[in-house]
Amino acid sequence: MTSTNDPANTPDAPPVVNLGIEDCKRNAANAAVREHFPASASYVGIGSGTTIEYVVKAILALNLPNINQIAFVPTGYQSRKLIHESGLRDIKFDSLPSGALIDVAFDGADEVDEDLNCIKGEEHACIRRNWWLRRQRSSPKLREGQMAKAGPLKTDQDNFIIDAPFPTLLLHSDIIRAEAEGEVQRGEGEGGVWEVVRLALSVKALEGVLSVGIFSGLNGLQAARVGDGTGGQKPIAAYFGMADGSVVVRGVGSNGNVMTQVSQT
């Protein structure tokens, strides 16, 4: 029996939406492509992960007249196969013309913090992805969540992937806030606590480590202002598909600050 006082049972109440994970991924992909795919693009990066298939479908749904002139740059075998099967034209990363930057890159992430630093774990093309990101102007990220794994994982280059858990990482703003409050907090591993950028640099400096699945530092817009001819590591926006059908966007605003808003689906 249901109560007549339950607002969900009134004639004017909006229908309750509880989307599954695949619908959430599809909504996030559609919003990211709609808001960030440049019609004049020459090179577009396509990452890997369970959401990227929806990204490619959303790109095809744009029905761009110049789609055959756009070269899609994959991060690895999975994304290259997806590009081919979708009838799009791919180009290997090392075949990009000298000085050319990827106009926009779409990729998934396991975790995204409030400063748009990202973690992508169990990555099979981690080194290639870092090179790829350094050649892109902008990069929307799509929150995917963590996937179960079985046995040791390797990259496309046959290097082992190690999952290394750490306590919650600090942001640069946490360091500044601690200093303002008179506390000493360097985020350099004291007490096991790290600031995200310092952790990434420290792990990369370890002998035998080729790369790390932390993507931090400058985003594409910031890198363009630096003007050294390289792209950024961090995305300019992250898209989160929600169970109620909305898409929450955490992105860089016109003032350079990170803002959170709801995208229209």
C-alpha positions as CSV (number, residue, x, y, z in Angstrom):
1,M,0.0,0.0,0.0
2,T,1.3,3.5,-0.8
3,S,0.4,6.7,1.0
4,T,-1.7,9.3,-0.9
5,N,0.7,11.9,0.8
6,D,3.7,10.5,-1.1
7,P,4.6,13.3,-3.6
8,A,5.9,10.6,-6.0
9,N,2.2,9.4,-6.4
10,T,0.7,12.8,-7.2
11,P,-0.3,13.4,-10.8
12,D,2.0,16.3,-11.2
13,A,5.1,14.6,-9.8
14,P,8.0,14.1,-12.3
15,P,8.8,10.5,-13.1
16,V,11.5,9.0,-11.1
17,V,14.6,8.3,-13.2
18,N,17.1,5.7,-12.2
19,L,19.4,5.1,-15.2
20,G,21.8,2.2,-15.5
21,I,25.6,2.7,-15.8
22,E,25.6,2.3,-19.6
23,D,23.0,5.0,-20.1
24,C,24.9,7.3,-17.7
25,K,28.1,6.8,-19.8
26,R,26.2,7.4,-23.0
27,N,24.8,10.7,-21.7
28,A,28.2,11.9,-20.5
29,A,29.8,11.0,-23.9
30,N,27.0,12.8,-25.8
31,A,27.4,15.9,-23.7
32,A,31.2,16.0,-24.0
33,V,31.1,15.6,-27.8
34,R,28.3,18.1,-28.2
35,E,30.1,20.8,-26.2
36,H,33.7,20.2,-27.2
37,F,34.0,18.7,-30.7
38,P,35.3,21.4,-33.0
39,A,33.7,21.2,-36.5
40,S,37.0,22.5,-37.9
41,A,39.2,19.8,-36.2
42,S,42.1,18.3,-38.0
43,Y,43.3,15.8,-35.4
44,V,41.1,14.3,-32.7
45,G,42.4,12.0,-29.9
46,I,40.4,8.9,-29.0
47,G,41.3,7.2,-25.7
48,S,40.4,3.9,-24.3
49,G,37.9,2.6,-21.8
50,T,34.3,1.5,-21.6
51,T,32.9,5.0,-22.4
52,I,34.8,5.8,-25.5
53,E,32.6,3.6,-27.7
54,Y,29.8,6.1,-26.9
55,V,32.1,9.0,-27.7
56,V,32.7,7.6,-31.2
57,K,29.0,7.0,-31.8
58,A,28.3,10.6,-30.7
59,I,30.9,11.9,-33.1
60,L,29.3,9.9,-36.0
61,A,25.9,11.3,-35.0
62,L,27.1,14.8,-35.7
63,N,27.0,14.0,-39.4
64,L,29.9,16.3,-40.1
65,P,30.5,16.9,-43.9
66,N,34.2,16.9,-43.3
67,I,34.4,13.8,-41.2
68,N,36.6,12.0,-43.7
69,Q,39.2,14.8,-43.5
70,I,39.6,14.5,-39.8
71,A,42.4,12.2,-38.5
72,F,41.7,10.3,-35.3
73,V,44.7,9.6,-33.0
74,P,44.3,6.5,-30.9
75,T,46.1,5.7,-27.7
76,G,46.4,2.0,-28.3
77,Y,45.0,-1.1,-29.9
78,Q,41.5,-0.9,-28.5
79,S,40.9,2.7,-29.7
80,R,42.5,2.0,-33.1
81,K,40.2,-1.0,-33.6
82,L,37.2,1.1,-32.6
83,I,38.2,3.9,-35.1
84,H,38.6,1.4,-37.9
85,E,35.3,-0.4,-37.2
86,S,33.5,3.0,-37.2
87,G,34.7,3.9,-40.6
88,L,36.9,6.8,-39.4
89,R,40.4,7.6,-40.5
90,D,43.2,7.0,-38.0
91,I,46.7,8.2,-37.8
92,K,49.5,6.9,-35.6
93,F,50.7,9.3,-33.0
94,D,54.3,9.3,-34.3
95,S,52.9,10.2,-37.8
96,L,51.6,13.6,-36.7
97,P,53.2,16.4,-38.6
98,S,56.0,18.2,-36.7
99,G,54.5,20.8,-34.5
100,A,50.9,19.7,-35.0
101,L,48.7,19.5,-31.9
102,I,45.6,17.4,-31.4
103,D,42.6,19.8,-31.4
104,V,40.7,17.9,-28.8
105,A,41.1,14.5,-27.1
106,F,38.3,12.4,-25.5
107,D,39.3,9.9,-22.8
108,G,37.9,8.2,-19.7
109,A,39.2,8.4,-16.1
110,D,38.8,6.3,-13.0
111,E,38.9,9.3,-10.6
112,V,38.8,13.1,-11.0
113,D,39.4,15.5,-8.2
114,E,38.1,19.0,-7.8
115,D,41.1,20.5,-9.5
116,L,40.6,18.1,-12.5
117,N,43.6,16.0,-11.7
118,C,42.9,12.5,-13.0
119,I,43.8,8.9,-12.3
120,K,43.5,6.3,-15.0
121,G,44.4,2.9,-13.6
122,E,45.0,-0.4,-15.3
123,E,46.1,1.5,-18.4
124,H,47.5,-0.6,-21.2
125,A,49.0,2.3,-23.1
126,C,50.2,4.6,-20.3
127,I,53.4,5.9,-21.9
128,R,51.8,6.5,-25.3
129,R,48.9,8.3,-23.5
130,N,51.3,10.7,-21.8
131,W,53.0,11.5,-25.1
132,W,49.5,11.8,-26.7
133,L,48.3,14.2,-23.9
134,R,51.3,16.5,-24.3
135,R,50.3,17.1,-28.0
136,Q,46.6,18.1,-27.3
137,R,45.0,21.4,-26.9
138,S,42.0,20.3,-24.8
139,S,40.8,17.1,-23.3
140,P,37.3,16.4,-21.8
141,K,37.4,13.4,-19.5
142,L,34.5,11.0,-18.9
143,R,34.2,9.4,-15.4
144,E,34.2,5.6,-15.9
145,G,34.7,4.1,-12.5
146,Q,37.1,1.3,-11.6
147,M,36.9,-2.1,-13.2
148,A,37.7,-5.5,-11.7
149,K,41.0,-7.1,-12.8
150,A,42.3,-10.6,-12.9
151,G,46.0,-11.4,-12.8
152,P,48.9,-9.1,-13.8
153,L,48.3,-6.4,-16.3
154,K,50.7,-5.2,-19.0
155,T,50.9,-2.2,-21.3
156,D,50.7,-2.5,-25.1
157,Q,54.5,-2.3,-24.9
158,D,54.6,-5.4,-22.5
159,N,55.5,-3.4,-19.4
160,F,54.0,-4.4,-16.1
161,I,51.3,-2.2,-14.5
162,I,51.4,-1.8,-10.7
163,D,48.4,-0.6,-8.7
164,A,49.9,1.4,-5.8
165,P,47.3,2.6,-3.3
166,F,47.9,5.9,-1.4
167,P,46.0,7.8,1.3
168,T,43.8,10.6,-0.1
169,L,46.0,13.0,-2.0
170,L,46.3,16.7,-1.2
171,L,45.6,19.4,-3.7
172,H,47.9,22.4,-4.1
173,S,45.1,24.5,-2.5
174,D,45.4,22.3,0.6
175,I,49.1,23.2,0.9
176,I,48.3,26.9,0.5
177,R,45.5,26.6,3.1
178,A,47.8,24.8,5.6
179,E,50.5,27.5,5.2
180,A,47.9,30.3,5.8
181,E,46.8,28.5,9.0
182,G,50.4,28.2,10.2
183,E,50.7,24.5,9.6
184,V,53.6,22.7,7.9
185,Q,52.3,20.5,5.2
186,R,54.6,20.0,2.2
187,G,52.8,17.0,0.7
188,E,56.1,15.2,0.0
189,G,55.2,11.9,1.6
190,E,55.5,12.9,5.3
191,G,53.3,10.6,7.2
192,G,52.4,8.9,4.0
193,V,50.6,12.1,2.8
194,W,51.3,13.3,-0.8
195,E,50.2,16.3,-2.9
196,V,49.1,14.9,-6.2
197,V,51.6,16.6,-8.5
198,R,54.5,15.9,-6.2
199,L,53.5,12.2,-6.0
200,A,53.4,11.9,-9.8
201,L,56.8,13.5,-10.1
202,S,58.3,11.3,-7.4
203,V,56.9,8.1,-8.8
204,K,58.2,9.0,-12.3
205,A,61.7,9.6,-10.8
206,L,61.9,6.0,-9.4
207,E,64.4,3.8,-11.3
208,G,62.5,1.4,-13.6
209,V,59.3,3.4,-13.6
210,L,58.4,4.5,-17.2
211,S,55.2,6.4,-16.5
212,V,52.4,6.9,-14.0
213,G,48.6,7.0,-14.4
214,I,48.3,10.4,-12.7
215,F,47.5,13.2,-15.1
216,S,48.1,16.6,-13.4
217,G,49.9,19.9,-14.0
218,L,48.7,22.2,-16.8
219,N,45.5,21.7,-18.9
220,G,45.5,22.5,-22.6
221,L,44.4,26.1,-22.2
222,Q,47.1,26.8,-19.7
223,A,49.7,25.1,-21.9
224,A,48.7,27.2,-24.9
225,R,49.3,30.4,-22.8
226,V,52.8,29.1,-21.9
227,G,53.4,28.8,-25.6
228,D,56.1,26.1,-25.6
229,G,54.4,24.0,-28.3
230,T,53.2,21.2,-26.1
231,G,49.7,20.4,-24.8
232,G,48.4,19.9,-21.3
233,Q,48.0,16.8,-19.1
234,K,44.9,17.8,-17.2
235,P,41.5,18.0,-19.0
236,I,39.6,21.2,-19.4
237,A,36.4,19.4,-18.4
238,A,35.1,16.2,-16.8
239,Y,31.7,14.8,-17.4
240,F,29.8,12.6,-14.9
241,G,26.6,10.8,-16.1
242,M,24.2,10.7,-13.2
243,A,21.5,8.1,-12.4
244,D,18.7,10.8,-12.6
245,G,19.6,11.5,-16.3
246,S,21.6,14.6,-15.8
247,V,25.2,15.2,-16.6
248,V,27.4,17.0,-14.1
249,V,30.3,18.9,-15.6
250,R,33.3,20.0,-13.7
251,G,35.2,22.3,-16.0
252,V,37.5,25.4,-16.4
253,G,35.5,28.6,-16.6
254,S,36.3,31.8,-18.6
255,N,38.1,33.1,-15.5
256,G,40.3,30.0,-15.3
257,N,38.7,28.6,-12.2
258,V,37.2,25.2,-12.0
259,M,33.4,25.3,-11.8
260,T,30.7,22.6,-11.5
261,Q,27.4,22.8,-13.4
262,V,24.7,20.6,-14.9
263,S,24.8,20.1,-18.7
264,Q,21.6,19.9,-20.6
265,T,21.0,16.4,-22.0
